[in-house]
Each structure stands twice: as C-alpha cells, then as structure tokens.
C-alpha cells in the first residue's frame, strides 16, 4: 500500500476528548490523533488492527471510527473493562432510560436512610462487601458507594450497559477529584488527603452519567458502529493469535519502571473485586508480572538472556544504573527482556509486508538517560520469523510532548531532566533478503 509522506505528529492543541476517549481517567494514554494517524496511514477500511497493550482502548475507539476491525489485548482487568466500554456503541435512548431509573431508585433509598445512619461507622456488612476500605473512604462515602453497587448489580439491563455503569462507578474513584480520601490518584503515587466535607457521591455519579451518555452519543454519531472491536484477556508475551493474521500493530508500551498500574487502580479495585472476578490481593500480586513494573520479580530479571551480549549499548546502560540502584537495574533488565518477547509476538502475528508502529518515550531513571527508542530498535533488529522474515526499520519520527496534557507530577531534582520528546517507530515485516545491507551488518540500526 502507498504510504503518505511524513507529517508533524505533535498534534498540539488538538481535541483529545471526543467520542468516548474521556469516559474514564487513565494514566499515560496515547493521544487519539496519533492513533488515528497510524491507523489511517498503515491500514485500510475493513482491515484488522491489533493493539496488544490496549490500556484504556484508544486504538480500538479510533479503529472503529475509521471502519477497521480491531483487537485489543491487555493483562489488566480494569483496563479491559474500560476499553470494552469505550469501544462498544450503545443505544443512547436505552442508556438514558436505564441510567434515569438507576438514579431515581438509589436516591429514593438514600433519602430513606437517616443522616445518623449515614454518618455511623461502616457496618460489618459493608466491610465484608468491600474489605480494607479503611482510611481511604469516609463512612458516608462507603455507604453510598455500597448502595450504588447494590443497585447496579440489580439493574434490569443488558451486560453492555451494566459494564458502562461499572465504568461510571470506577470513575468516581479514579479521578483528579476523587470521592476517596486521596490526591494525585490518576497515577500510582497517590497520597492520603481527607475531604474537609464529605463528597456527595450520588450527585457526582449523576453528573458523571450525564457526561458519559453525551460522550457515548458522540461516539455513535461519529461512526462508532463501523467495524468491530474485541478485547482479549491476554498477555502480549503469549498472544492467542495465529501467525500472519493482522494487517497492522499499533501500540504504546508502558515506560520502563515509570508507572505501577495495579497500585494506581487499587482503590477502585477494592470496590470492583466481584465485578472483575479478582480479589484486591490477587490483583496486587498480579501486577508483579506487568511489563514496566518496578516490582519486577528478581528471579525473572536475573534470568539468562542474550540481550546483553548482543546489544552492548543496553549492557552499558544497565551497568551504569546498577552502580546507583541495583533494584532499578534489575527491573529495567526485566523490562527489556519482556519487550523482546513482546516484539517477537508482534512480529509473529503481523502479515508479511505490513507494519508495526510503536510509540515510545526515552526516560531518566536515577538521573541516567534510558534511550528506550534506540534500544528497542536494536532489539527488533535481531529478531527472526519463519519465512524467513525480519523487521525492517522504516521510520523513526520525533514528536514533542505537550506538558499541559501530562497528569504525572515530576521532580527534576530526584529523577533528572524530564523527557519532552517521544518517538514513533515504524517497522515493516519483510523477507530477510530485502533488509538493507547496512541494517544486516550491525547489531542495531542507527538513527535514520
């Protein structure tokens, strides 16, 4: 297929909250205009687009709006719930009716409770429903959240609309203005901060539902019923897809050791254990297997790998980091081992002649620069696929990050200079014979 000329990918000032993109807060989301560019540039209508680290579903939403058939995979159950809801068009009339009935029922029950009842300590019944709510939720907030849970479970509606309601519920907690006693809750380093006045949970929920209904209507109006979307409960390191089965892979992998999603989501998980069919304890332990976690399992990080011997640049970075922080060095080692497996899976499932597009950002760990983009290019260079095929580097495009859209606080004194540039890396799966001689003769390609 003919590839258009390169363009500016900064998208400064572009709207990023159209359709369902703003349904739920989620850290480090890929900008929707960037996903749209990748899908439009490297695929055609009715083709199959894969995001194997789908997060909250940005790629899936854009793929549907562009008439593609999308597959998303993610290891995190809350991310899968959010992505599924964002990429599933709903009948807005039915959604409004169910939401109105739910609000009316819950508010009537709330009025029936006395103020004294609402301000008393949380009962054993609620504690059993939501263990360990502890200091993070005022008693009145816990009571109202428990009431919402009860009636969302009881609502007479479709599974798709019920999932929508659960995302609305989660968004009360994982938000910049959370009903929990926490601040900075959008990212993993949230801190305790008790509300001066108890939040009006039901009023916040009513406003959220109104906003989310409008967002869903916009998604449908823009063409959200085109194409299709499927979300798999799957780890990118072992994708349940056959070889050569997708037309495009577009994804934005996690930063190495930068964000712990299970810690970021933990306060919502306390309330959604039955919905996600995973206990909060299991969820936290599950997070040790996530790509990019700083809680890397040491045994896996220390496993035998050919990466260090094949890529001296990576060995140098890890050795330098180990002199400052051995645990961080082990976590970063694990990250690149995992990303080698991820790239292997992506290269396996993409069709010959088609593209893999990765949005990656360099970082600083303990004031040491980690050139993630260059190291991933070098890792991909060494991969082989039956055919024989390889991944040929087709482009590496620099884009400037918009600091106004960042939600993660940053301490330059502790971490070093903040990165303001990320890279869009484009590979094409080609026969080995077609890889340029310059790329075949070195361990990793140089910057184009």
N, C-alpha and C positions, 0 to 999 in steps of 0.2 A: 504494500500500500504506500501511497505517496505521503511523505512526512512534510508538513509545513515548515517554514523557516522558524528559527528560534525567536522567542519573544520575551519581553520583560515579564518576569514571574513574581514581582513584588506584590502586585495587587493592592497597593497602598490605597486606603480609603474605600475599598470595595465592601459592599454589603455581604456579611457572612452569616446573617441570622435569618435568611429567607427560608421558606418551606419549614421543614421540621428540624433544621440544624440547631435551633435554640431550645429544643424541648427539655434538655437536661444538661446541667453543668458537667464538664468532663475535662480533665487537665490535658494539656499538650495536644489539642485536637489539630488535625491537618486542616488548613484553610479550604473551605469548599471551592473557591475559584481555582485553586491549584489542582484539586482532584478533578474538577470539570475539564481543565486544560489537558491533563494527562489522558483522560478517557476520550475526549474528542480527538486528540492528536494521534493516539495509538490504537484506536479501535473504531469499529463501525456499528451502526444500529443493528440490534439482534445478536451481536456477538457476546461472548462470555467474558466477564471481568471478575477477577479474583482479588480480594483484599484479605490476605492470610493473617493479618494482625489488625482486625477491623475496628477495634476500640468501640467508640460510640456510633459508628456507622456512616461517617461522612461519605466514604466512597460509594456505599450502597445507595444512599439517597441520590447522589449525583448520577450514578449509573441508571437508576430508574427514571430520573428526569430526562435522561438522554436516550431512553429506549434500549438500554442494554440489559442483559440477564446477568445479575451479579451474585457472587457467592462471597460471604464473609465468614471468617473463622476467628475465634478468639478463645483464649484459655479462661477468661474471667467471666463468671456467670452474670454479674450485674451489667457488664459491658454488652454481653449478648442480648440481655433483656432490652436495654436502651436501643441498641442497633436494630433489633427486630421491630420495635415500636416505631422508630423513626422511618423505617423503610417499608412500612405496611400501610397502604392507604385505607382509610376508614370512611364509612358512610357518616358524613358530618351531622346529618339530621338525627340519626340514631344515637350518635355520640352525645349530642346535646341533650337528648331525652334521658339517656341513662345518667349522665352527669347531674342533671337537674334533680332527678329522683333521688340520687345518692345524697346530694347536698341537703335536700329537704328532710330526708329520713335522719341523717346524722345530726342536723341542727335541732330537730324536734327532740331527739333523745338527749342531746346536750342540755337543752332548756329544762328537761325533766329532772336533771341532776341538780342538786343544790350546790351553792358555792362552797359550803363546808365540805361536801363530798369531794369536790374537785381539788380542794387545797390539802386534803389529808394525804399522808404518805401513800405511795403506790401500794396497792393490795398485793397479797401473795399471788392472786390470780394473774395480775398483770406481770408480776415478776416471773412467773412460770412461762407466760407467753413470750416475754422478751427478757431473757436473763441478762444480767450485767448492765442494765441501763445506767445504774449508778449515778454518778455526779453529772453525767452529760445531759440529762433531761430533767427539767423541773417536774414535780409531781403532776401539776395540771397539764403540762405538755404531754407527758407519758399517757395520761388518761385519754386525752383527745386523739393521740396517735393510735392508741389501742382501739378506740371507738371507730376510727376510720378503717383500721384493719378489719375489724369485725364486719362492717357493712360492705366493704369492697369484696370480701370473701362471699358475702351473702347475696350480692347484687345479681339479678337475673339478666344476664347479658352474654355476649359471645366471648370466647377466650381472647380474641384480639383486643376488644375494648377493655376487658379486665386487665390485660397487660398494660394498656395505656394508663389505666388508673393506678397501677403499681408504680409506673414511672413518675406519674404526678406525685404520688406519695413519697417516693425516694427524693424527688426534687425539693421537698420541704426541708430535708436534712442536708443534702449535699448541695449547698448554695452559699453564695457570699453572705447572704443574710439568712443563715440557718435558724431553724427553731431550736436547735441543740445549743447547749452552753459551750459554744466553740467559735473561734475565729480562724481565718485562713483555712477553711475547711475544704476548699476546692482542690488543694494539693495535699500532700501526705504529711506535712509538718504542722497540722493544726494544733491550736493551743486552747486551753480551758479559759472561757470567759463567760461568766454567768450573766444572764439577761437581768437588767435592772427591773423591767416589768415583764411578766410572763407573756410570751407571744400568743397572739390569738390564732391558734393553729387552724381552726376551721375557716376563718376569714382568709388566711394565707392560701389555704387549699382551694377555696372558691376562686380566688384571683388566678391561681396557677391553672386551674382547669379552664377558665375563660381564655387565658392567653394561649394555652396549648391547643384548644379547639380551633382558635384562629390560625395557629401555625399549621395544624393538620389540614384545614381548609385551603390554605395557601399551597401546601404541598400537592394536594389533589388538583387544584386549579392549574398549577404549573406543569402537570403531566405525570404526577406520581403513580398513575395507574398503568403507565407504559412498562414494558419489560417485566422483570421479576426480581425477587431478592430472596435468598436463602441464607440463614445464619447457622453455622455448624459449631457444635461444642467440640472444638478440636484445637490441638497444639500445632503450631506451624512446623515444629520439628518432625512431625509424623502425619502429614496431611492425608486424609482418606480420599484422595482424588487420583484418577488414573493418569498415566504419563501422557503428555502432549494433548491435554484436554481443555486448556483455557487460552483465550486469544490475547489477554493482557493481564499482567500482575501489576497492580498499583497499590503501594502501601507506604506507611510511615512508621518505621520501627521505633521502639522506645529508646531513649537515651541510655547509655551505659551508666548504671547506678544512680540515675538522677531522680527517679520517682518510684515510690512503692505504692502501687495501686491498691493493694489489699489494705494497707494502712490508711490510705486516703478514703477508702469506701467503708471503713469498719463501722461507723456509727449508723449508716443506713443498713448495713448487713445485719446488725443486731435485731432490726425490725423485720427483715425480709428472709430470715433463715428458712421458714416454711415455704415461702414463695419460690426461693431459689433452690430448695432442697439441699441445703448445705449449711451446717452449723457454723457459727461465727469462729469457733476454734478451728474447725477443718479449713475454713476459708483462709484464715491467717496462715495456717501451715501450708496450704496450697500455694500461697504467694511465694514460698521459697523456690518454686520451680519456674516462676515468671522470668522471661528474658528481661535483663536490665535491672533485676532486683539487687539491692545492696545487701540482702540477706542470703547471698549465694551459699549453697551447700559446699563446704570446703572440699569434701572428697571429690565432687564433680569438677570443681575449679582446678584441682590439682591432677586431674586425670591426664593420661598420656595424650598428646596431641601433636600433629605435625605442623601446626600453625607457627610455632615459634621458630622452628628450624627452617621453614620455607619462607618466612617473612621477617627478616632481621629488623625491619622498622618497627614491627609490633613488639618484638622481643625487647628492643631498646626502650620503648615507652613503658612497658610493664616493669622492666628492671628499674627504671628511674622512679616509677611510682612506688615500688616495693620498698625503696630506701626511705620513703616518707611514711607510707601506710600500707603494711603488708595485707591487711584485710581488704582494703580497696583494690589492691593489685590483684588479689585472688578473685574478687567479684568482677573485675574488668576482664580477667582471663576467661572466666566463665561466660561473660557476655559475648566475647568474640568466638568462643567455641560454639555457643548457641547460634550466633549469626551465620557461622559457616554452615551449620545444619539447616538453618532457615533458607539460605541462598541455594543450598542443594535441592531442597524441596521445591522452591520457586522455579528453579531451572528445570527440574524434572517435569513439572505439570504444564509449563508454558509450551505452546506449539512451536515447532521449528520456524524460524523466520519472524517470530513475534517478540514482543518486548516485555521487559521487567523495568518498572520505574520505582525507584526508592527515593524518598525524601528524608535526608539525614542531616544532622547538625553536629559539627565538632563540639567539644566541650572542654572544660577545665575541671580536673579533679585534684584537689590539694595544690592548686596553682600550677599544675602541669597540664600543658595542652595535649588533648587527645584528638588527633586528626582522623576522626571516625570515617569520614567520607573516603579518604585516601586508603585507609586500612581495609575497608570493605571492598574497595575496587581491587586491591591486591589479593584479598581472599578469593573473590569471584574469579579472578584470572586463573587460579589453579584448579578450578572445578572442571570435571568431565562428565558427559552424559552419553548414554547409548546412542550410537549413530555413525561415527562419534560426533558429538556437538560440544560447543563451548559457548560461554557468554562473552560476546564482543562488546567492549565499551563503545557506545555510540555517541554519548554526550554526557557532559557534566556541567550543569547550569547553576550559576550562583544566584541566590536571591537574598534580599535583605529582610531581616525580621522586623516586624513592627512592634516596638516596645510598648505601644499603647494598648496592644491586644494581649499582652502577657499577664497571666494571673499569678505566676510564681514569684514571690519575693526573692531578692538576690542580695547576698552580702559579699561585695567585692573583696573586702578585707580578708575574709575566710577562704573564698574559693578562687580568687583571681579574676582577671578580666572577663566580663560576660560576653559570650559569643553573640554576634549580631548578624551572622551570615550562616545560611544553611545551603545545602546542595541538593539538586535534583539529579540523580544518577540514572542514566538510561543505558540498559544493555539490550542486545538482540541475540537471540539464540541462533547460532549459525554453525554450519559444518566446520570442523577444525581447520580444513584447508582454506577457508575464507577469512580466518582471523589474520589480520595484518602481521607481517613478519616481525615488525617492531614490538608488537604485543606478545608474540610467541617466544621471543628471545629473552624476555626479562621476567623476573618474579612477579612484578606488578606493574601495570601501565602508569606512565607519568601523567601529570595533569595535562589534559588536552588544551 
